[in-house]
């Protein structure tokens, strides 16, 4: 699982998550993509914590993070 973590001003952190795209040789569905992203979020939060960033809210998902 690959992702990129960046810190911004005002306490915001951005994470880019790689996920499988549908191609002629790959039958990835939107469900597959969604599940890969869902699985990556807790990993990204833990990695951020190791780097000193406490992610406790994902406002665009209306989600409180509790790991």
C-alpha positions as CSV (number, residue, x, y, z in Angstrom):
1,X,0.0,0.0,0.0
2,X,1.5,3.3,-1.1
3,X,0.6,6.8,0.1
4,X,2.2,10.2,0.5
5,X,1.7,12.3,3.6
6,X,2.1,16.1,3.6
7,X,1.6,18.6,6.4
8,X,-0.1,21.9,5.7
9,X,-0.7,25.1,7.8
10,X,-3.6,25.3,10.2
11,X,-3.3,21.7,11.3
12,X,-4.3,20.0,8.0
13,X,-2.5,16.9,6.7
14,X,-3.0,15.6,3.2
15,X,-2.6,12.0,2.2
16,X,-2.4,10.6,-1.3
17,X,-3.4,7.0,-1.5
18,X,-2.7,4.8,-4.5
19,X,-5.5,2.4,-5.5
20,X,-6.1,0.0,-8.4
21,X,-7.6,1.5,-11.6
22,X,-9.7,-0.5,-14.1
23,X,-7.8,-1.2,-17.3
24,X,-8.2,-3.6,-20.3
25,X,-6.3,-6.2,-18.3
26,X,-7.6,-5.4,-14.8
27,X,-11.3,-5.8,-13.8
28,X,-11.0,-3.5,-10.8
29,X,-14.4,-2.2,-9.8
30,X,-15.5,0.9,-7.9
31,X,-16.1,-1.4,-4.9
32,X,-12.5,-2.7,-5.2
33,X,-11.2,0.9,-5.3
34,X,-13.3,1.9,-2.3
35,X,-12.2,-1.1,-0.2
36,X,-8.5,-0.4,-1.0
37,X,-9.0,3.2,0.1
38,X,-10.9,2.2,3.2
39,X,-8.1,-0.2,4.2
40,X,-5.5,2.4,3.6
41,X,-7.0,5.1,5.9
42,X,-6.1,3.4,9.3
43,X,-2.6,2.7,8.0
44,X,-2.1,6.3,6.9
45,X,-3.4,7.5,10.3
46,X,-0.9,5.2,12.1
47,X,2.0,6.4,9.9
48,X,1.1,10.0,10.6
49,X,1.1,9.3,14.3
50,X,4.6,7.9,14.0
51,X,5.6,11.2,12.4
52,X,4.1,13.2,15.1
53,X,0.8,14.1,13.4
54,X,-2.3,13.2,15.4
55,X,-5.2,12.7,12.9
56,X,-8.4,12.6,14.9
57,X,-11.0,13.7,12.3
58,X,-11.7,13.3,8.6
59,X,-14.3,16.0,8.1
60,X,-15.0,15.3,4.5
61,X,-16.1,11.8,5.5
62,X,-17.8,13.1,8.6
63,X,-15.7,10.5,10.5
64,X,-14.0,10.6,13.9
65,X,-10.8,8.5,13.9
66,X,-10.3,6.2,16.8
67,X,-7.4,3.8,16.5
